[in-house]
Amino acid sequence: MRFTRMGVVETLSLGFTYMSPLGAIAALLPLGLTTAGPPSTWWLVIAAAGQLIVALVFGEIVSQYPITGGIYPWARRLWGKRYAWLAAWIYLCALIVTITSFTQFSIPYVGSLFGFHPSNTQGFLIVIGLLLLALALNMAGTKTLGAVARIGFYAELVGVIGYGLYLLFFKRNNSFAVFFDAMGTGGGAPYTQTFLLAALTGLFLFYGFEACGDVAEEVERPGRSIPRAMILTVVCGLVSAGMAFVGFILASPDLQAIVDGKITTDPISAILDSAVGPAGTKIFLAIALTAFISCVMSLEAALSRLVFAFARDRMLPGSKYLATLSKAATPRTAMLFACAAPVVLSIVVLIAPDSLPRFTAFAVCGIYLCFHMVTFAALRMRLKGWRPAGDWNLGRAGLAVNVIALAWGVTAMVILTRPGSSDLGFLDRWIVVAGLVVVVGSGLLYMAIARPWGKSDAPAGDALEVAAEMRAARARSATSVVDAA
């Protein structure tokens, strides 16, 4: 059965709305300012540079293996079934937490748009409504997924670039020097330490480009389209988020109050109210809500395709049902799971609201761990002689790029797993590591008991052989063309 195909624009839009620079402004700009002041904005550049290198490696892999599911099939074909199962398990858990965290970030902006301060219960209902709306859009089929992703893409561009440039050129209240001014953050600690604490500002934003590969079997000419879409996703994300961060910070009428944490409910709306008035603020919030909807839809789409790919290889409990396709060739049962799992986790957040920052930190580190399980598997295979044979590859530069990508990933994970402030309890200081231990440990326990990889007969660890076959096929094709001429 064939999927309806998406073009490169829809594929780029899917990755871009998954990344959601507009959502990043809403969620991360206040976090960065209160943690490390305006210099926290430099994390956008650092993270984008590192993730662009990762996108180059992923581009080579997906070009040879344009298979639905992304991280899971890439890890399986580069290493093996057991390794892939663990990578996909971590990725699945991290995506569920990411969806939950992102929907929670939307609550104050929905409240500001409609003029009320949501209670915990109202916030929970907003989250459930957002998750169900995203599910309905995904259920409508691949064409709808692509169309809504494009709408979200344009909303993101208008919201982040349009407002960012307007604030930058016409409403500037601060000088560019603030991007080198900590403004009293850190409480006397060395600023290097304070700056590292703000790493989430960039690290949370610059993933999502891999979603372009999650839907590989639904994309036209995936071997060429998806690598380009991944690269463009990172570049467009940096340009748009950078313009917006700079514009909002420079337009703030009382930047010190935001840095000091005195404006805690919705600092973005506070900046906009002073710059564009209530009407302009409402327009921005409406655009932001559109971006949130599109982002959650993209996240659910990525999770459902991962679950479908995992179940198609009989790697999950209930695989028979999770791997079923609708008449429109979409994995609807997996889509239901992609909505239901964040709903369950949202109940936990409702009961324990303070758990949200812990979930978010784990989600980011979990995603990075999965990414670099793939870059490590690719490097291992390269050292065995693998030369990617897809339509898009880096040639001789591939090995060096792969090494740099893995080094960046290890650095990012070390930063993310650093202990919190010494005045916190032991668990709170090491919450990211604790979350990873729980997820990895539960995955290994399930593997030991159920041995899920033994139920799959899907190809694994065949990157060398497939690359050789692809090159031989191209050589035969070229010979045939010459003979015909």
N, C-alpha and C positions, 0 to 999 in steps of 0.2 A: 504494500500500500504506500502511495507517495503522499508526501506532505504538500500543502499549498506553499508556494515559494515566496520568500521576502527578498527584496532588492537590497543593495548596499546601503541606501539611505535609511530604510527601515531597520537594518541590522545595526548601523551606527546609532540610530535613535534609541534602540533597545539598550545598548551598552551605555549610552550617555544618560538616559533617564534612570537606569540602574545606579549609575554613579551619582547623579542628581546634585550638581553644584548648588542649585537653589536650596535644596534640602540641607546641604552642607553649611550654607550661610546661616540658615535658621538654627541648626544644631551646634555648629562648631565655632562660629565667630565669637559668640559670648564665652564659650569654654576657653578658647585660645587667649582672649583678652584678659580674662580674670586669672588665668594661670601664668602667663608669661608676657602679657602686654602686647602691643602692636607687632613687635618682632616675631611673634608666633606665626605671622603670615608667611614668613620665609619657609615654613614647613610645607607649604603648597609647592614651592619650587623643588625642594629636596625630594619630596615624595613622588612628584610627577616625573622627575628625572630617573629615579630608581625604577618606578613602575613602567616607564616607557621601555627600558631595557628588558624588563620581564615580558612586556607585550611582544617584543621582537622574537624572543624565544618561543612564546606561545604561538606566534604567527607561523613559525616553521613547523611546529608540531601539528597544528590544526590543518595546515595546508596538505600535509601527508595523510592526516586522519580527520577528515571533515565529518565527524560522528557526533550525533546528539549526546549531550551529557557533559561535555567539557572535561573537567578535572578527572573524572572517573575513567572514561575510555582512554584518555591520554596516558594516565598513570598505568593502566592495564597493558596497553600496547608497548609502552616503554620499559616496563619492569616485569609485572606479573599480576596474577589475580589477588593474592593476599595483600600485597602492597597497595594495589588499587582499592581494595575493599576498605582498608583503613583510611586512606586518603579521602575516599568518598564519604565515609562515616563522619569524619571530622568536618568535612565541607558541608554535609547535610545539617549537622548540628549548628554550625556557625551561621548558615543561611537562615535557619529558623530563628535564631537569636537576632540576626541582622534585621529581618523583617519586623520582628517584635519591637526592637529598639527604634527603628525608623518610624513606625506608626506612632509610637509614644511621643516622638519629637514633634509630631504634627499637632498635638493637642492644644498647646497655647496659641498656635496660629489660627486654628479653627475658632477658638474662643475669641481671639481678637477680631477676626473677620465678622463674626456674628454678635459681637458686643457683650460677651459674658466671660466670667472666670470659671472654667470647668472644675467641678468637684471631681474627686477620684472616680465616682460612679459615672459621671458624665464623660470623663476622659475615657473610661473603659468602653462606653457605648460608641464614642467617636472612633476608637480603634477598631471595634468590631464592624462598624459600618464601612470603614475604609477597607478592611480586609475582605468583606463580602462584595463590595463594589468591584474591587480588583479581581476577585474570583469570577464575577459575572462577565467582566470584560474578557478575561482569559477564556472562559467557556464559549464565548461567541466565535472563536476560531482564530486562525493565524492571520487572516486579513484584518480582523479587528485589532488584534495584538499589534500588528505593524502600523495601522492607522493611528491608534491611540498613542503608540510610542512616538510617532511623528508629531502629534499634537503636543505631547509632553516635551519633546525636543524643542519645538518652537517656543513653548511657554518658558522653558528654561532660558533660552537665548534672550527673550524679551525681558524676563525678570532679572537675570544676572547682568547681562551686558547693557541692556537699555537703561535700567535704573542705575547700574554702576557707573556708566559713562556720564549720565546726567548729574549724579551727585559729585563725580570727580571734577567736572568742568564748570558747574554752575552753583554748587552748594558747599564748596570746600571751606571748612572751619579750622582745619589743622594743616600743618606743613608736612612734607614728606619725611622730615627728620624724625617724626614719631615712630617710624619703622625701625629706628635704631635706639629707641628709648624704652626701657623696661617699665617706666612709670611706677616704680616702687614695688613691683611684683617680686616674689621670692622671699620676702621677710628677712633679708640680710644674707641668705644663702648664696653661694657662687652662682652667677647667672647661667653658666653652662648647665648646671643641674636643673635650674628652673626652666630653661629652654627645652631640655629633654622631656620634662613633664608635659609640655604642650605638644608633643609629637603627634598625638591623636588628631590634632587639627588637620594635618595632611594625610596621615596614614589611614584615617577612616574614609576620606574622600576617594583616594585613588585606587579603588578596586571596583569591579563592575564591568571593566572592559572584557573580562573573560566571558561575560554573558553573551557576547557576540558569537562565541563558539558553542555555547550551550544549546543553541538552536540550529546547529550546522546543517542538519538534514532538511531544514526549512528555508534555506538560503540559496539563491541563484549563484552558480559558480563559486562555491564556498572556498575553494583552495586559494582563490585570489581575493575575493570580497572580504572575507572575515579578517585576515591579517591587516588589511588596510583599515577596516572599520575599528579594530582594536587600537591601532596607532592613532587614528583620528579621534577616538574617544578620549584618550589621555591628553592629547594636545588641546582639543576643544575644551576639555574640562579645566585644564590649567589656565587657558586664556580667559574663559568666562568667569571661573571662580576668582581668579586673580583680580580681574577688573572690579568685580563686585566687592571683594574684601577691601581693596584699596579705596573704592568709592565710599563705602559705608563708614570705614574708619575715619577717613579724612572729612566726612560730612558730619560726624558726631558733634553736637553742640556741647556736650559735656563728657568727653572721652574718659576723663579721670574717674567719673562716677561709675561708668561701666566697668572699668578696670578694677576699681575698688569693690565691685559687687553690690553697689547701692541700687542699681537698676537690674533687677533679677527676673522679673516676670516675662518681659518681651522687649529686650533692648533694640531689636531691629525695628519694631513699630515705633519705639520712642525716637529713633533717629529719623525715620520717615515722616513722622508727624511734624517734626520741626522743619523738615526740608521740603516736603511736597504736600503737606496738609492732610486732613482726614480722608479726602476723596482719593488722593494719590496713594495713600497708605492702603485703603480698601482694595484698590485695583491691584496693588502688589500682592496683598494677601490672597486675593482670588487667583492670581497667577501662581502663587506659591502652592495653594491647595491643588490646582491642576497638576503641578509638578509632583506633589506628594502622591496623588492618585496614580499618575503614570509610573512613578518610581516603584510603588508597592506592586503594581501590576507586573512590572519587569522583574522584580525580585521573585514574585510568585511563579512567573513563567520560568525563570532560571531554576528554581527549586523543583518545580514539577518535572522539568526535563531531566534533571539529575536523578530524581526518583524513578522516572520512567526508564532511563538508561540502566540504572542499577537493577531494577526489577526485571527488565527484559533479559538480563543475564542470570536471572533467578538467584540474585544475591541478597534479597530482602525477605523477611516474613510477609506473607500475603502477595508475593510477586505475581501470581496469576492474575490478581485483580489490578494491582498497581501498573501492570504492563499493558493493560487493555487500551485500545484506541477507539475513539468514537467514529461515526460515519464520516465526519469531517477530518479524520486522521489526526486528532488531537488527544493527548493523554488525560482524559477528564478525571479519571479516578485519582491519578497522581496530582492533578490540580486541586481536588478536594482535600487531599492530604496537605498540600502546600498552604492552604488556607486554615485548616483545622489545627495544625500544630502550633502556629503563632497565636491562635485564639487561646489554646490551653496555657501557653506561656504568659499571655497577657493577664490571665486570671492570677497567676503567681505575682505579677507586677502589681495588680490591683490590691492583693493582700499585703504585699511587702514592697511599697513604692521605692524604698531605698536600694532595692536590688538592681534597678535599671542600669546605673553606671557600671556595676560589676558585669552584667550581661553584655553591655556594649564593648567593654574592654576585652572580654573573652572572644566576642564575635570577630573583632578585628584581628587578634592574634591567631585565632583558629583559621581564618581565611588566609592569612600570610603563611601559616604552616602548610596548608594544602597547596598553595601556589608553589612553594619551594620544595615540597615533596616531588612536584612535577619537574622543576628545573634541576633538581638533584638527579632524578631518574634520567633526564635528558643528557646531563653531563656524563653520567655513568655509561650510557649507551654510546655517546660520542667517543669516549675513551676506548670502547670496544670496536670502533671503526664506523659508527653510524654517520652517514651524511644525509641530512633530510632531503627527500626527493620530491616534495610537493612543488606546485607551480610557483610558490613564493618561498625563497630561502635566502640566507645571508652569505652563502658561499664560504670562503675561507675564514671570514670574520666570525662565523657561528660559534666556534669554540671559545674565543675570547669573550664574546658577548654573554655566552652561557655562564662562564666563570664569574663575570661581573654581576650578573643577575642573581646568582646564588649568594655571592658575598653581600649584596645589598639586602637580600631577604634575611640572612642570618643577623645582620646588623639591626634591621627593623624589629625582628623578634626579640633580640636582646633588649632593645629600648622598651618594647611593649611589656616585657616580663619583669622589668625592674621593680623592686618593692616600693610600696607607697610610703607616705610620711611615717616617721618613726613613732608619732603619737597615736597611730592607728593600732588596732588589735592585729594579732598575727595573721588571721585569715584575711582581713581586709588588706593588709600589706602585700600579701602574696595571692590575691584573688585570681589574677590571670593564670598564674601557674597552677593554682588549685583547680580552676575550671578545665584547663587542658588535661591535667592528671585524671579528672573524673571522666571526661569524654574519651580520651585515649584508652584509659583503663577499662571502661565499660565496653568499648569496641573490641579490645583484645580479649576480654572475657567472653563476649559473644562469639568471637571467632574461634576460641578454644572449645566452646561447648557445641556450637551449631555447625562449625566448619562450612560456612556458606560458599566459599570459593569452589568447593568440590561439586556443587550443584550446577556449575556453569561450564559450558563447552565453548564459550566465546573465545576468539583468538587472544593470545596474551604474549608479551615479550617478543614480538615479531618485527620490531622496527627495522632491524638490519635486513631481514629477508624481504619485507615489503618494499623498502627503498630500492633494493637490487631489482626486484620485479618491475617496479615503476620505471626505472632507468632502462631496463631491457625493452619494455613495451614502447618507450619513447624512441629508442634506437630503431626498433622494427618499423615503427610508424614513419620515421624519417627516411629509412631505406625504401619503404614502399612508395613514398612521394617522389624520391629521386628516380626509382625505376619507372614510375608512371610518366614522369616527365621525359 
